[in-house]
Amino acid sequence: MKHIFSGNPMDRGEALRRDEAWIAKAADRFDACFLPFNRLNVLLRGRELAWLNTAELEPLEPTLPPVFLGMLGDSPHFAVNIDRTDELPDGCQLVDCRTAAMQMALDETGIVAQARAQLDWHRRHRFCSVCGEESHMQRGGQVRICPSCDANHFPRTDPVAIMLVVDGDRCLLGQPKGPLVKTGMYSALAGFIDQGESIEEAVRREVMEEAGLKVGDVRYHSSQPWPFPSSLMIGCHAQATSTDINMDTEEMHDVRWVDREEMTRAMNGEPASIKAPGPIAIAHHLIASWLSGDVDPRFGG
Ligand SMILES: [Zn+2]
């Protein structure tokens, strides 16, 4: 299953990017394409990514060096920060990446995920975490090297376990404290996977922490890159082995069981006691998969 922010068609140019001389020249090629971002908002032309050539990019005052995303066809493609936003090309506008992703073709959302996560990482990791010296990017942005202590720093991806806990004909949804409360939206429970922890262990720990429930069988469903700032959502179904909720009141506003009928109404946008997450979120697909009976019938057996 391909989620929004996956499906990136770019050949990431693993061999090409190890040739620093090639990378240095690639950005000057006549066929080089640049995708501008400002404050992590992406430039769109209509609903499509606005790839610019060097001449179009120049007046926008790009912050160099650009990040090499990879090859599409025979052309090198880059993501780049721009400083000027008052001289955008005709028909172009800067759009926040969530909004952009909900409008565009799936393949393009994968490029947005890669570009946004990489630009944000470089912006926040200019200095070596070992010795404090300013580092510089190599391999087109796939690594930062410290000139003082030779440490290599790689862009990180943070794994998040997100799980739909089920108990027969009902599933468990939660609402964390914060902006979601006003919207009435409920979603699957989720949390960062700790160091030295398997996906299954993280699922069981998070469900115990947030809902006070025990979980037995855990089944992987699918995963979704989530570039806010650089997570990988690992979607699972989990079988409850206890059912009395004992919620973490510090983190959660509400945790509740939702039966199949109520869940179906919420997913169809019909009046219901909760609002379901939209298709941009992997939680939506975990719920849809459970409602449609796609969950492995041996699950929990
Ligand atoms: Zn260092």
Residues whose N, C-alpha, C, O or C-beta is under 5 A from the ligand:
A	BS01	ZN	C128 V130 C131 G132 E133 C146 S148 C149 D150 A151
